[in-house]
Amino acid sequence: MEGWIKMFRKIMEWEWYTDSHMVHLLQHLILSANHKINNYQGSEVKRGQLITGRKKLSEKTGISERTIRTCLSRLQETGEISIKATNKFSLITICNYETYQGVSSQNDPQPTSNRPAIDQQPTTNNNDKNNNNEEEEEKKKFAPPDFPEIKNYFIERAKKEFRSSVDVSSVINEAKLYFDVRSNNKWIKANGKKVKNWKNDAGQWILSKRKNLISYKHNEKKKLSMADK
């Protein structure tokens, strides 16, 4: 398989960047995605899509099927992919495919096959390079979300993680705090960088707050334990 993709440094700010399975799977999906529209068994496979399944993804990446299922769910939650399942296969769409792969230039290697990107096949379509894609990406302006949008994201994420044990009022307060802090600072983070993907940023915020809470509870428990001695 020939061709290549673009990987921007901003992926280092992704909330799942420290999870090697998540990074590996995302890269595999991007590399395997179809580069132009085709059909497979009566289904249209568009640019940035691929047909696959958990078992085949596990075989290709060396990641267990159970972990594949968890990773795919997380990638959907944070908006990297969407999945349409049928009784035969799953059609996965890379939501920001053009970020990694744009229109090919004249110097790019041409695809050797017009078949759709099917993970079961070793000869998938080659990907093209877009020399202007990075400049176009930089020109895109960040559109700040409103509070209802943020609130819904926080609630949906909490429900998926904790199911029936979700304290909705607490989640709404957390969402309000995030919205107030970011909007008051014009969506510029503490490190001076401007927020470009608010869902990724919100995910990092949630994880950070959760770690701080766990650390606080641990310290309090430790203090009580020492006081009892």
C-alpha positions in Angstrom: 0.0 0.0 0.0 1.4 3.4 -1.0 0.5 7.0 -0.3 0.6 8.9 3.0 -1.5 11.1 5.3 -0.9 14.4 7.2 -0.7 14.3 10.9 -0.8 17.7 12.6 1.0 18.4 15.8 -2.2 19.5 17.4 -3.0 15.9 17.9 -0.7 16.1 20.9 -3.5 18.2 22.6 -6.0 15.5 22.0 -7.5 14.2 25.2 -6.7 10.5 24.3 -3.2 11.2 23.1 -1.7 9.4 26.1 -3.7 6.3 25.3 -1.6 4.3 22.8 -4.5 2.1 21.7 -6.6 5.2 20.9 -3.9 6.8 18.8 -3.0 3.5 17.0 -6.6 2.8 16.1 -7.3 6.4 14.9 -4.2 6.3 12.7 -5.2 2.9 11.3 -8.7 4.1 10.4 -7.4 7.2 8.7 -4.8 5.2 6.7 -7.5 2.6 5.7 -10.2 5.1 4.7 -11.4 5.3 1.1 -10.0 8.2 -0.9 -13.0 8.5 -3.3 -16.6 7.4 -3.7 -17.3 3.8 -4.6 -19.9 1.1 -4.0 -19.7 -2.1 -2.0 -22.5 -4.7 -2.0 -25.1 -2.0 -2.8 -23.8 0.5 -0.2 -22.1 3.7 -1.2 -18.6 4.2 0.4 -17.6 7.8 0.3 -14.3 9.5 0.6 -13.1 9.2 4.2 -15.1 6.1 4.9 -14.2 2.4 5.2 -16.0 -0.9 5.7 -14.7 -3.1 8.5 -15.6 -4.8 11.8 -14.2 -5.2 15.3 -12.7 -8.6 14.6 -10.9 -7.4 11.5 -9.7 -4.2 13.2 -8.3 -6.4 16.0 -6.4 -8.6 13.5 -5.0 -5.6 11.7 -3.9 -3.6 14.8 -3.2 -6.3 17.4 -5.6 -4.6 19.8 -8.1 -6.9 21.5 -11.7 -6.8 20.3 -12.9 -5.6 23.7 -10.5 -2.7 23.6 -11.4 -2.0 20.0 -15.1 -1.7 21.1 -14.1 0.8 23.9 -11.9 2.8 21.6 -14.5 3.1 18.8 -17.1 4.3 21.4 -14.7 7.0 22.6 -13.8 8.1 19.1 -17.6 8.5 18.4 -18.1 10.5 21.7 -15.3 13.0 20.9 -16.4 13.4 17.2 -13.5 11.7 15.4 -15.7 9.1 13.7 -19.3 8.1 13.2 -20.4 4.5 12.7 -23.3 3.0 10.7 -23.8 -0.7 11.5 -25.5 -3.2 9.2 -26.1 -6.9 9.6 -23.1 -7.6 7.5 -20.5 -4.9 8.3 -19.9 -1.5 9.9 -19.4 1.7 7.8 -17.0 4.0 9.6 -16.7 7.7 8.6 -13.6 9.8 9.5 -15.4 13.0 10.5 -12.5 15.3 9.8 -10.9 13.3 7.0 -10.0 16.4 4.9 -7.8 17.5 7.9 -5.6 14.5 7.2 -6.0 14.0 3.5 -6.9 16.6 0.9 -7.1 16.7 -2.9 -4.1 15.1 -4.5 -1.4 17.2 -6.3 0.1 16.3 -9.7 3.2 14.9 -8.0 1.3 12.4 -5.8 1.2 8.7 -6.5 -2.0 7.6 -8.2 -4.3 5.0 -6.8 -3.9 1.4 -8.1 -7.5 0.4 -7.5 -11.0 1.9 -7.6 -12.4 -0.5 -5.0 -13.9 0.9 -1.8 -11.7 0.8 1.3 -12.6 -2.5 2.9 -10.5 -3.5 5.9 -10.9 -7.2 5.0 -9.0 -6.5 1.7 -5.2 -6.0 1.7 -5.3 -3.7 -1.4 -7.3 -0.6 -0.4 -7.3 2.7 -2.3 -4.3 4.8 -1.9 -4.7 8.2 -0.2 -3.8 11.5 -1.8 -1.9 14.5 -0.5 -3.2 18.0 -0.3 -0.5 20.6 -0.3 -2.9 23.5 0.5 -4.8 21.7 3.3 -2.7 22.9 6.2 -3.1 26.5 5.1 -6.8 26.1 4.6 -7.1 24.6 8.1 -5.3 27.5 9.7 -7.7 29.9 8.0 -10.8 28.3 9.5 -12.2 30.4 12.3 -13.2 28.9 15.7 -16.9 29.3 16.4 -17.5 29.4 20.1 -20.4 27.1 21.3 -23.3 28.4 23.3 -24.0 27.1 26.8 -26.9 24.8 25.9 -24.6 23.0 23.4 -21.9 22.6 26.1 -24.5 21.5 28.7 -25.8 18.8 26.4 -22.3 17.6 25.6 -21.4 17.3 29.3 -24.7 15.5 30.2 -24.4 13.0 27.2 -20.8 12.3 28.1 -21.6 11.7 31.7 -24.6 9.4 30.9 -22.4 7.3 28.6 -19.7 7.0 31.3 -21.8 6.6 34.5 -25.2 5.6 33.1 -27.9 5.7 35.8 -25.6 7.1 38.6 -25.4 10.6 36.9 -26.1 13.6 39.1 -27.4 15.9 36.3 -27.4 19.0 38.4 -23.8 18.5 39.3 -22.9 17.9 35.6 -24.7 21.1 34.6 -22.8 23.1 37.2 -19.5 21.7 35.9 -20.6 22.6 32.3 -21.4 26.2 33.5 -18.1 26.5 35.1 -16.3 25.4 32.0 -18.4 27.8 29.8 -17.8 30.7 32.1 -14.0 30.2 32.4 -13.5 29.7 28.6 -15.9 32.5 27.5 -14.5 35.0 30.0 -11.0 34.3 28.7 -12.1 34.5 25.1 -11.5 30.8 24.6 -7.8 31.0 25.4 -6.5 28.4 27.7 -4.2 28.9 30.7 -1.2 27.9 28.5 -2.0 30.8 26.2 -3.2 28.6 23.3 -6.6 29.3 21.7 -9.2 26.5 21.8 -9.6 25.1 18.3 -11.8 22.0 19.1 -14.0 22.8 22.1 -15.2 19.2 22.6 -11.6 17.9 22.8 -10.9 20.8 25.2 -14.0 20.0 27.3 -13.0 16.4 27.5 -9.5 17.4 28.8 -11.2 19.7 31.3 -13.4 16.9 32.6 -10.5 14.5 33.0 -8.4 17.1 34.7 -11.2 18.0 37.2 -11.8 14.4 37.9 -8.1 13.7 38.6 -8.0 16.7 40.9 -11.1 15.4 42.8 -9.6 12.0 43.2 -6.4 13.5 44.4 -8.3 15.6 46.9 -10.3 12.7 48.3 -7.1 10.6 48.6 -5.4 13.4 50.6 -8.4 13.9 52.8 -8.6 10.2 53.5 -4.9 10.1 54.3 -5.3 13.0 56.8 -8.1 11.2 58.5 -6.1 8.0 58.7 -3.1 9.9 60.3 -5.4 11.7 62.7 -6.8 8.3 64.0 -3.3 7.1 64.9 
